Every structure is written in structure tokens, then in C-alpha cells.
Amino acid sequence: MSKTYESTPAKRVAFLGLGVMGYPMAGHLQRAGHQVTVYNRTAAKSAQWVGEYGGASDATPEAAAQDADIVFACVGNDDDLRAVTIGERGAFVGMKPGAIFVDHTTASAEVARELSAEARVLGLQFIDAPVSGGNLGAINGALTVMCGGDATAFATIQPVAMAFSKAVTLLGESGAGQLAKMVNQICIAGLVQGLAEAIAFGEKAGLDMKAVLGVIGKGAAQSWQMDNRGPTMVDGKFDFGFAVDWMRKDLGLVLDEAKRNGARLPVTALVDQFYADVQAQGGQRWDTSSLIKRLR
């Protein structure tokens, strides 16, 4: 990791969840000079992290959160988030009054509002802060963080979260971060399907698609997906990046929210079913760019 860290006052922080995102994110916090205590459901992963970065670990979210100014979390879904916050030995029990919980899980806006309300009752603050940029962004400390919650609490956590980010932005009240992440996933789903169709079409037409992508990537068709996933789609390489299972979880949140707010998402719903086809082909852990597998 070659990230350059801005000088910010050191904080006592906890990080709950050391998966493919959380592990490097917590590492950046430690390397930025903060005092980090980690928790992971599998204790061996916590021990591995401490061996690599230093810091400390605890056996429960409650213990890890004690004395922390800020508690970060990145877990799997709504139920996992409830477990590490308000579940038995959850972080909310251990956090000191005035401490801030920052949730980087991609979860529902509903659970963000629920936990924000629960935090206020306990004298705590809650920021929903899902991220975009994938595992590579986490490793490089270049995530984009979309936040919802109290502006004063956000001002406290923003410079600390910059340890693993290139942008940390407050977008509104509790739930706004999760809703912004849903917008992000809608955009990605449509872009990847369009790119998959374009590459499949070009291949059927007998074109050298890497050469074509090199040309059109300098024009109006350019996108992050084209630059970073187009060549690997041509090569049929899908063993990296953001997994299909994770995208289907995220699109499920999107479609549930659309039912509540009345948004019409015909393309997103269709692409979600295309991802179900990829899962049926055994591609649960393939990168989301594997949509092209359906078209070959």
C-alpha cells in the first residue's frame, strides 16, 4: 500500500468485520496513526490482521467498541449489521456516550434509519456510509464513501475515513448514504450489461474487440467499466472484483426500495434476472462483468 495519509489527530477506533473490504480498510486506519481494535466473527482473521498491522483485537463487538471514539463496521447484510450493533454483546452496549458508529455495509435504508434511532436513544451517533470502489479501492485506499446522518458527527468521522478513501461525502439524513449506493448499483448494472452486449456484438462481427475498446474508450462511450473490465471480458477472466452474489444482494435492496418509493426500474430488474442466469451457470463468485457469459 503506497497511500499517503493526511495528518489528522489520532483517534481510538474499532473496526468490525475483516472481509475483503474491511481487512484493508482497517489496515489503512492503523497505518494512518489511529489506535485500532478489530473484531471479526472468525477470530483467526483478527489474529492475522494484528500480526500484519499491529493494533489489537477483541472477542466481541462490545469489547472492541469500548473506549473507541469511532466504531467502523463492514459486514454482510442487514441481519449481520443488527448482530454487531444491537445483538448480544453488540457494539452499542460497549460504546461510550457520544461515540459514533460508521456503517460501511451495503444495507437497506430502513435498517440505517432503525439503527440511527436506536443509537440516539443510547446517546450515540450513527452514520450510514456504504462504499464504492471494490476490493481494489479498499486496498489502495481510494474508496468513495456515501454518507447519511448528522452533520456534526460526519465532520468528526470524515477526516478519519479519508485514510481509506478518496472522497467521503454527506448526502443527507440517515439512510441517504444507502440510497445513494443503490443509485450507484443501478448505474453499474446497466453499464455492465451494455458493455457485455457491445463486446458480444463486436465479436460476432469479427472485430478485434480490444482494439475497438481502445478506440471508443477515448470517446463518449468511455466508462470505468470499459477501461477496467472491458479487456478482461474479452479474455473471459472473471476471478476478481465484485462478486455476482454481492451484486444480486445489492439489486435486491434496490428493487425492494423501488417497491416502497414507486420508482420504475425495468432495466435494473431485467439485469438482476440476467445475474440469476450467471448464478445458475455456477458464477456466484465471478466478477459482475461475467454477464457476457450469457451472450457467448
N, C-alpha and C positions, 0 to 999 in steps of 0.2 A: 504494500500500500504506500503510495507516494503522495498522499493527500497532505496539503499544507493547512494547518489548523490556525484559525484566528485566535487571538488572545482573549479569553473570557475568564471571569472569575471561576475558580474550581467549585464544583457542586458535589454534594453527596447524592449519587443516583443509584437506582436499581434498574435492572433490565430483566424482564420476564419473557422467556421464550427465545431459545437459541437455535432456531431453524436456519434455513438457507439465507434468510434475510436478517434475522435478529443477531446471529453469531457475529457477522462482520460489523453490524451497526453498533453493538455493544463494544466491540474492539476499538472502533473509532472514538467512542466516548472515553475509553480508558487512555488511549494514546493522546487525546486532546488535553489530558491532565485532570480529568474528573475522577472521583473516588467511586468506583463501580462495584456493586454487588450483583451477581447474576443468580437467576433461578431458571431451571429447566426441568420439565417433567421427568426426563431421563437424566439422572444425576451424573452419569459418566460424561455427558456432553458438557455439563457445567465444569467438571474437573478438567476436561480437555481445554476449555476456554481459559480457565485460570492458569493452566500450565503454559498457554501460549501468550496471554496478555498480562497476567498478574491479576490484581484485584482480589475479590473474594466471592464465595458462593454460599447460599443457604438452602436448606432443605424444603422450605415452603415459601410461597409468595409473601405471607405475613411477615416472616422473619427477614426476608430480603428487603422488604419495604421499610422496616423500622429505621428511623433516623434519616431516611432519604428526603432530600428536598424535592426531587422529581423521580417518579417511577414511570419508566417506559415499558411498553409491552408490545409484542408482535407474536400473536398466536394464530390459531387456525380459523375460528369462526365465532359466531355469537355465543354458543354454549361454552367454548373454551374461554372466551373473554369473561363471561359471568363466573366461571370456575375460579379464575385467578384474581377476581376482584371481590365478589360478594359470596363466593363459595366458602366451604370450610377451610380455615387457615388462609383465606384470601387476603390480598394486599390492603383492601380498605380497612381491615381490622388493625393492621400494623402501622398504617401511615399516621404521621403526626399531624395535628391540626395545621391547616394552611398549605400542606403539601399538594403537589399537582400530579395527577395521573395522566399520562400521554399514551393514547392507544394507537399503534400503527397497524393494527389488524385491519384488513378489508372486511368490514362487518356491515350490519344494517344501520340505517339512520335511526331506526327505532331503538336499538339497543344503546346507541350512543346517547340518545335523549334520556333513556331509562337510567343509565349509569351516571350521567351528569346530575340528574335529580337526586339520586342516592348519595352521590358524593357531597352535594350541597348540604344535605341533612347532617352529614358527619363532619362538616366543617372543612371539606376538601374541595379541590377543583379537578375538573375532568376536561381534557381536550381530545376530541376525535381527530386523528391525524394520519389517515391512510397515505401510502406512498406509491409513487410510480417510478420505474427505472429498473425493476427486476433485480436479480441477484448480482449482475454486473454493476449496476448502480450502487448497490449496497457495499460491494467490495471496494469500489472506487470512491466511496463517499460522495456520490453525485446524485442522490435521490431528489425527487420533487415531492414535497410534503404539502398536503391539502388539509387545512385545519378548520375545525369548528369549535366555538366555545368563547369563554370570557376573554376580553381584550387584554386585561391586566395580566392574567395567567399566561396568555400567549406571549406577551412581551418578555416574561421570565424564561419561558422554555425555548423561544426562537433562537437565541444565540447558542444555546447548548445543543439543540438539534442540528445546527449547522455543521457540527462535527462530522455528520454522515450525509449531508445534503448539499445541493447547490441552490435550492430555493425552499423556503418554509413560509407559507402564506396563509393568513387568516381570511376565510371566505364568508364568515357569518357565525350564527349562533350554533349551539350543539346540533350535530347532525349534518351541518353544511359540508364538512370535510368528506364524510361518507357519500353524500350526494354528488359532490364534485368527482370523486373517484368513479362513481357509476357513469358519469358523463365521459370520463376518460376511457372506460372499458367499452362503452358504446362505440366511441370513435375507433378504437383499436379493432374491434370485431369486424366492422365494416371495411376498414382499410386492409386487413389481412385477407379477407375473402376476395376483395377486388384485386389485390396483388396476386393471389393464387390463381384466379381466373385469367388474369393477364398473362402470367407465365405459362399456364397450360395452353392458352390460345397460341402464344408465340411458338411454343414447342411443336404444336400440331402444324403450324405454318412453316416449320423448318428453319426458324430463325435461331441464331446464336444468342440465347437469351441473356447471357452475361454481358455481351456486347451491347444488346438493346438496353438493358438496365443501366449500363454505364452512360448511354446517351440520354435516355429520358430522365435519368436521375439528376440531370443538370437543368431540367425544365420544370414545368408546372406540376408534373406527376411526382416530383421528389417527396419523400417522406422518410422518417426514421425507420419505418418498417422496410421500405425499399432498400435503403442503404445498408441496414444491418441484417435483414432476413432474406432479402431477395436472392443474393448469391447462394446462400445455404439452402434455400428452397429449390433452386435449380439443381444443386448437388444432392438433394434428398437427405440432408442432415438435420435431425430434429432432436438430438440428445443434449439439449442445453436450454437455458432460458426459462420462460414461464409456462408451466405445465397445463395441458388441456383440462385436467381435473380442476385446477385452480380457476381457470377461466370460466368453466361451467358453474362453479360455485358463485363467482362474481356476477355472471349473467343472470343467475337465479335471483340474486339480490336485486339486480336491475329490473327484472321483469315483475318481481313482487312489488317493488316500489311503484312501477308504472301502473299496476292494477289499482294502487291506492290513489295516485295523483291524476290518473286519467290520460297519461301520455300514450301516444300511439307509436309502437316500436316494431313495425313489421319486419324490417331488415334484421334487426337485432334478434328477434325471435327465430327467424329463419336460420341465421348463422349459429345460434345456440343449438339448433337441431343438427346442423352440419357437424358441430363439435361432438354431438352424441354419436354420429356416424363414425367419427375418428376413434372415439372411445370403444365402440363396437369392433373396430379393427385392431384393438389392443394398444391404442395410442394414449392411454390415460396419462402417462408421464412424458409424452412427446411435447416438444415446444408447440405453442399455439400456431406457428407457421405451418404445421403439418396439415392444415386444411387442404393443401394442394394434393395430399394423398388421395382424396376422394375423386380427383379430377383426372388422374393418370390411369 
